[in-house]
C-alpha cells in the first residue's frame, strides 16, 4: 500500500479502538512522535456537538455500567485506554 500512496501523493486513515498494547498501540505511539503523521486520540471528554455539548454523556456511561458493561470495556471503548 505504501508505494501506491507515495506514487499518488495519497494518504491513509487508521481509525481504531484500543485493544491492549498491540500493533495499533505501536502505530499510535509512532505516529504521535512522527511529525509527518497526524495523530489524534479523542475520548468522550473530547467529542462535542456543534453547540459544545457532549456527544456521549456521563449519564450514558452510567447507563452502560448499570446495564452490565464491564469497566474495562468502558475504559477501552469510551476513554481510549490502552491499559485495559
PEDA-V908369 format. One record per backbone hydrogen bond with DSSP energy under -1.0 kcal/mol. NH is the residue of the N-H (numbers start at 0). CO is the residue of the C=O. If there is no record, write none. Layout:
BEGIN
[[NH | CO] [NH | CO]]
END
This chain:
BEGIN
[[4 | 0] [5 | 1] [6 | 2] [7 | 3] [9 | 4] [21 | 19] [25 | 21] [26 | 22] [27 | 23] [28 | 24] [29 | 25] [30 | 26] [31 | 27] [32 | 28] [33 | 29] [36 | 33] [43 | 77] [45 | 42] [46 | 42] [48 | 52] [51 | 48] [54 | 46] [60 | 56] [61 | 57] [62 | 58] [63 | 59] [64 | 60] [65 | 61] [66 | 62] [67 | 64] [68 | 63] [73 | 69] [74 | 70] [75 | 71] [76 | 72] [77 | 73] [80 | 74]]
END
